[in-house]
């Protein structure tokens, strides 16, 4: 299991991180689409996994700032 860390962030800081993760995730989704179009299966799997992992972290952070 991965080590865990505790950090203190303001809601604004969390929202900044969420926005950055969203942009990063979109890049991986687009890369997966491009790889799929070029029949590069291993890259599709890698990019899809990265996007899914980013989504999981993004979702956890969003839960902290929901009203």
N, C-alpha and C positions, 0 to 999 in steps of 0.2 A: 504494500500500500504506500502511496506517496505521502511524503511529509506534509503536514498542514501548518499554516502560519496564520497568525492573527494580526490584522492591520486595521487601523482606524481611518476611514475615509468619510468625507461629507457626501451627502446625496448628490451634490453637483459633480464631485469627483467620480462617483460611481457612474453617473450618467455620461460623463466624458469617456470613461472606459467602455461602457456599453456601446456608445456610438463608434468608437474605434474598432471594437470587436465586430460590429455589424459590417463595417466597411471591409474588414479583413475577411470575414466570412463570405461576403459577396464575391470577393476576388477568387476564393477557392471554388465557389459554386460555378463561376464563369470558367475557371480553368478546367474543372471537371467536364463541363459541357464541351469545351474545345477538345479535350482529350478524347471524349466519347466520339466526337465527330471525326477524329483522326484514328479511331480504333486502337487507342493506347490504353488498354484495360488496366494495367498496373497503376498508371497515373490517375485514371478515373477513381480507382479504389482509394488511393492515397489522398487525393484532393477531397473526395467525399467524406472520408474519415476525419480529415482536418476540419471541414465545415461542420460536421456533426459535433465534434468536440468543442469547437468554438461556440456553437449554439447552446450546448449544455452549460458552459460557463456564463454566457450572456444571460441565459434564462435565470440562473441562480442569482446573478447580480440584479437583474430587473425586479426580482421578488423582494429585494431589500429596499427598493425605492418606490414601490407601487403605493398609490394612495388608497 
